[in-house]
Amino acid sequence: ITKPEAVPEITNNEDFDTKCVKKGGICVIGLLNGYKVVASINIQLKAFTLGTPESEAKLKENIEVLEKTSARYSNREFSFMWIDAVCHSELLIALDLQVEMVPTLITYNPSKKT
């Protein structure tokens, strides 16, 4: 097993295209709770991080699992990444998942068109 590399967070469509679609192969995506809350204040959206030690430890643990798995399968055509699925809830809706199902893992093959 090789040394774990950092697994990138996908925060927008450009990140997803660069780190998944354009790389080819199969994308392994961790849908995690990044423990951010989006609140509407005076019609402006502002993101706040819930910095509790427990939530930060859980996120770190989930990312470490992804990194170890990525290292284990580094000789195959997999690209590993993670998305804050709670912050990007539109993804959960598109995948017909509930927030209670997070953390979870999905795969995406950009070469398969539906």
Secondary structure, DSSP 8 states (H G I E B T S, - for coil): --------EE-SHHHHIIIIITT-SEEEEEEE---EEEEEETTEEEEEE---HHHHHHHHHHHHHHHHHHHHTTTSSEEEEEEETTTTHHHHHHTT--GGG-SEEEEE-TT---
